[in-house]
């Protein structure tokens, strides 16, 4: 009989969190929900609590706790879940004693500490939050090794690699090949990128994602983060991880073995498939929700990544090579720069410029504990905000 697993979800009202709950709803005999941590979307969270009846929930702001409790009482939800907020709430959800699996899907470093604590407790962690391994890969993987647990990747690219690696031994792997759609500006004239608007950058041709990850896809910083993640997840050297442009987003990643064989994982552009794989691993469970439409699969194209068009990928590789605080600073600076772009305070091409300046200012230190990571993150954010302001002042002087 299939094992029944209880889930705690960090970032339940975000894109991955909602799709995770869709998988849970489709497999009610396999999964239950015991804890949910959300941001500020109380409307979405109320519906999730009504449907899944978790024991513990958390919201970002303490001011939302009473509002959530009142809304749940109006809906007749009884008994009410225990409601937390902020950092303590995230930790309460991530370390819930009844949770078998913790889905780390919160956007940003907000989910980092809770995920780390879940790993230390030996829980199964289904990882979607990129910041966990980008900012603190060495610490998190050391904790996972001590607990004897494997992190299960939810991102489609790493999930694909995980599936392909089941076809061989680690020592037999020559390289990993991550695919990238190229985003909305794959063929745009380079000169036109200086005038890109947030609306244009958010118009991803293949995937429906949150705002930050969609902008990161347009700059290909998203792929840079994935290279760093792949290094830690699969124990590969940086020179064993390549990226290719694949506009159809049908081949999610490939693994090339030493004998020349290449295994590729194909699937539709639907995150429910990798989510279900991670939640049910090591089993494969039948699903009628998603399937590849072979009638529409006319061609598969691959191309090299242009360093001129996508400087963020180069910055990510440089940060990974330097190690220590650099990948953490890379992530923090990117988050600040992307937010400034979405608020129209920074041009699209200003995103890599801000990140490069922050990396140039960041001291090269190594992390011994999670507090070191959070301190470096805060310092990099402070620098990035300074660089955004400096860029705004310079732009105003020119105009």
Secondary structure, DSSP 8 states (H G I E B T S, - for coil): ----EEEEEETTTSHHHHHHHHHHHHTTTTEEEEEEE--S-HHHHHHHHHHH--SEEEES-THHHHHHHHHHHHTT-SS--EEEEHHHHHHHHHT-TT-SEEEE--SSGGGHHHHHHHHHTT-EEEE--THHHHHHHHHHHHHHHHHT---EE-SHHHHHHHHHGGGS-GGGEEEEEEEE--GGGSSS-GGGGGG--HHHHT--SS----HHHHHHHHHTHHHHHHHHHHHHHHT--GGGEEEEE-TT--EEEEEEETTS-EEEEE--S-HHHHHHHHHHTTS----SS----GGG------B---TTT-HHHHHHHHHHHH-TTHHHHHHHHHHHHHHHHHTTSS-TTHHHHHHHHHHHHS-----SSHHHHHHHHHHHHHHHHHHHHHHHHHHHHH-
